[in-house]
Amino acid sequence: MRLSYHQLVDRVRARVSGVTAAELAVRRAQPGDPSVVLDVREPDEFAGTGALAGALHVPRGLVEKLAADILPDLDAAIVVVCASGHRAVLVADVLQLLGYSRVQYLEGGLLAWQGAGLPLAPASCARPSAAACARTPTWADIRAAFPIVGRQVPVMGEGERALLYLDHAASTHAPEPVLDRYARFMAGEYANIHRGTHLLSRKATEHFDECYYVVSDFIGGDLERDCVVFLGNTTQAVDLAAHVMAALPGKVVVTELEHHSNDLPHRNRGPVLRARITADGRLDMDHLAQLLRQNQVKLVAVTGASNVTGWMPDIHAIARLAHEHGALILVDAAQLLAHQRIDVRPAGDPEHLDFVAAAGHKAYAPFGAAFLYGPRGIMDAAPPYLPGGGTASRVGPHSVEYVSAPDRHQGGTPNIGGVLALAEALRFLDGIGMAHVRQHELALTRRAMAGMKALGVTLYGPDDPDARLGVLSFNVAGVSDPLAAAVLSEERGIAVRNGRFCAHVHVDRLLASQGGATPEPGSAPGAVRASFGLYNDEADVDRLIEAVAVLRDRRWVGRYRVRAAGVTAEFAGRCNDRWMEADAPSPPAHVDTDPGAAMLFAQLNPSGPTRSYLVADRRSGAAMLVDPRRDQVDRYLAELQRHGLRLELVLDTHTHGDHLSGAKRLKDLLGCAIAMHRAAAAPCVDRPLEDGDTITLGDLALEVWHTPGHTPDSLCLLLPDRVLTGDTLWLGGTGGCDLGGDPAALAASLLRLRGLPAHTEVWPLHDLEGRGRATIGEEAGQNPFLQGDLGQLRARLAPNPGEASAVSRANAACQT
């Protein structure tokens, strides 16, 4: 059974020593008393109250961070105090874990001190060995707590520069106290929870169970009525909410503001209605009210802040509206949690938030820990989200009794270290004060929005910075979002996000109403997103604005090229008017240029040691690549994009021993199939071929000839006027019997090719003479390996008993 907060405190109290108010008063009255009083109340708890004279004020969330600085002596006598004494018990336990040997807590807290008639001094910041106050850290202190701030990144043409991370809406970095807490668990406390009686398991359980209360306290929750369930990410948290609500009658209302995570889980479980947004990206409250009036709605699922624009709907007004119509509210607080105070409010309040979902990786904790806060009654009534270990109290051969929430829905071992780190991150934020966080980030947002507007770029969403978080999505006229993000990263060391941010409905509406996008050919339009966090400052904003001006004025110095997996860049030392132009792929040695022809045929990488071929049906756009090289995949992708083709098949004419095949890489990137002869060993082959098989591309048909000898799996491809010969036949030579080939088989294969019509063009894998192509007639007259009878050819082909090369082994194992 889950421990209550008071039960948890009672359990921890057994490990630490307490001191009564009377005892502490006597001790402090003695001359030269060396003990330190550590007051761990939050800043807002000092209003209208006093404090013990000379006490050191450090909010609970900063104790671990500041302990080494403010309490340098591990043997010092320390008394931890708070309002009631409960929090002081938990902090005293943490200090003991940090190595302090003489830690006590004030029994009954300051309430007991006042109840004993003992005096309090006006609240002030006093530190035993320093004049500065530790209660409210400066932004320089906060910035210094993040190791990522010192990260240097390469910048094109400049060496290295300090990273400017502006992708907090995607994921945030952890500060040292959070990293330390995670490392401490992994190094010295690692054990499973709720499973064992040994010391590590008991301590891990206690620390984990405390996290339920940290999360609940942070959002103003009530664990007597509601509960917190820990999961892996916000998507799972929202999905759990959809799961527990699935059996209730009614529909779910989502909005056009939503991230896919607060949309698709609801679609997956029943009817969904969608509330519109206005042209500038606000929620249309009239439309939401209309949906609630005209439908039986059980749940309104709405973001606490848009991950596209940062705009914050009035979630409490939405809650009131939902409750008036008999619905509950689910707030996706992934963006909101670390930037604005959340208050779920008491259950009787008409603006109470029923469900809140959020994740640690957007709140300065590591990946892999999230939570759903929701009504305990609904959680207990629903079937387990993931039945398994820890979800049942009794299991028989044909029966099972499940426990209550939260364990009911936490199947298997949770991410214990991640949850501890999540709780520590919330303590860290609490130590700063969420009002302080909001004021800081709002100042940055105002500065950034003013700078963007002065540049004339398209800035999406409502104009009012006070209604937004520090999230700015924008576009620069004539510059695509992938190019803009690449330039900012490669030339300015600025990390931003681009695309549609897993919020396609929202982005599509904004782009349609506000314009400004310049899409890449064949790609959906998107935007660039810069988002601020705790350790950003005004200098960061100015650096962003300066870099966006470079984009607007086309003053970047690199060469950039789009490819399927992203954007590649290299230093050019000059400005580029057309960003892809400077790094266009090398022209093919031959391309059929007749636009009326049914077939597009191109010989690729003509300047290298081997040739690759692109064959496509112009009408349908279906294409295949023959003998692609691993190191040329980017150029193949550019060629496909340039012609607007869809790669359906990649084919290797045999298992190559002199270059790594690009087939597996192309399959991974584009999902195309791989074809080779059935004798090939490669396990990634999707289509094993036989002699006489036909490969179709739209209206084109290619005939497969099995031509063994160079290797057992060698083949050629025939079109009506040409043949792709791989290593079976070169211009002026043959691949021979390298690495254990079969001379007799190769001689027979060469004679078969010689039997083709004389005008048939030969397109080989290797062209040692640099001719590009020849005809069967030309080769029969001058290539010694197409002259003579079978016996004479057999005599010219010497076997090679050598072993397979490392390259051929890699190709045979699809390790490319």
Beta strands, then each sheet from edge to edge (+ up, - down):
strand 1: 17-19
strand 2: 36-39
strand 3: 50-51
strand 4: 56-57
strand 5: 77-81
strand 6: 102-106
strand 7: 121-122
strand 8: 152-155
strand 9: 159-162
strand 10: 164-165
strand 11: 226-231
strand 12: 251-255
strand 13: 272-275
strand 14: 297-303
strand 15: 328-332
strand 16: 355-359
strand 17: 370-375
strand 18: 392-395
strand 19: 400-402
strand 20: 458-459
strand 21: 471-475
strand 22: 494-495
strand 23: 497-499
strand 24: 527-531
strand 25: 558-563
strand 26: 566-571
strand 27: 590-591
strand 28: 599-604
strand 29: 612-617
strand 30: 622-626
strand 31: 646-651
strand 32: 673-677
strand 33: 687-689
strand 34: 694-697
strand 35: 700-706
strand 36: 715-719
strand 37: 722-726
strand 38: 761-764
strand 39: 774-775
sheet 1: 1+ 6+ 5+ 2+ 4+
sheet 2: 3+ 7-
sheet 3: 8+ 9-
sheet 4: 10+ 22+
sheet 5: 11+ 17- 16+ 15+ 14+ 12+ 13+
sheet 6: 18+ 19-
sheet 7: 20+ 21- 24+ 23-
sheet 8: 25+ 26-
sheet 9: 27+ 28- 29+ 30- 31- 32- 33-
sheet 10: 34+ 35- 36+ 37- 38- 39+
end
